[in-house]
Amino acid sequence: MKIFIKVKDNVITDLKFQTFGCASAIAVSSMVTELAKGMTLDEAMKITKASLAEALDGLPPQKMHCSNLGADALHKAIEDYKNKQGK
């Protein structure tokens, strides 16, 4: 799972994802893009696995790890952006 972000004035203006996996992983990736778009970087860093699962009206217990992947991928994309900006 990879998440790509576009940022302007510290606000996420667009997100794209590339996910190879099950339907739950793809759904989580899509939900991340819906939730984070329009948020500041700091607001988006507060998206958690629980908030992703809740936004999807829950996930089966055996698929909860997918929400971890989504939150982690978003956080890594933000960290990568900040590192490239020297922040």
N, C-alpha and C positions, 0 to 999 in steps of 0.2 A: 504494500500500500504506500503510495506516494501522494502528497498533497502539495500543490503549487499555489502560491499566493501572489497577488498584485496589491501593492500598498501605495496609497497616496495620502500625504499629510497624516501619517500614523493610523490610517483607517484601511482596513482590508476592503478593496474595491471589487476583487474578483478572485475566485478559487477554482481550481481544476483538480481532478484526481485521476490516478491510474491505479487500479486495483485488480489484482489477479487473485480470485478466491471465490468463496461461496456467496450466495445471495445476501446473507447477513452482512458480510464484509462490504459488499457493494452498497447496500442500503445505508450502512454506517458512514461510508465515505460520502455518499450523496447528502446525508443529513448534516455532516460536518460543514459542507459547502453552504448549505442553506442557513445554518445557524450562525456561522462566522461572518458571512458577507455583511458589510456595513458596520461591523464592530471595530473598535480600536484594537491594537495588538494586545494591550493589557486585558481588555475584556475577553478576547478570544482565548487567552491563556487560562482563563477560568472555566472554560468548557471542560467537563470531566466525563469519565466513562458513564457515571450515573446520569448526568444530564443528557447524554446521547441516547442511552437506553430509554430514558423517560420520553424523550422527543419521538422515539420510534414506537411508543406505547409498549415498551418492554421487548426483551429478546428472550428466546429460550435459554435456560440455564447453561446448556452446552455451547451456546454461541455468545455468551457475555464477553469472552475474550476479544471479540470483534470490536466492541466499544472501546476497549483498552487500546487497540491498534489505531482506531480513528483519532482518539484524543492525543495519543502519543505522536502520530504523524503530523497533526496540526501543530502541536507544540514544537516539534523538530523543525517544521517549515518556518515558524516564527523565529526560532532561535537562529536558524540559518540566515534568514533575512537580516536580523539584528547584527549578526557577526559580519556579514558582507557590508553592512552600513557603518561598521565600526562602533556600534553601540554596546 
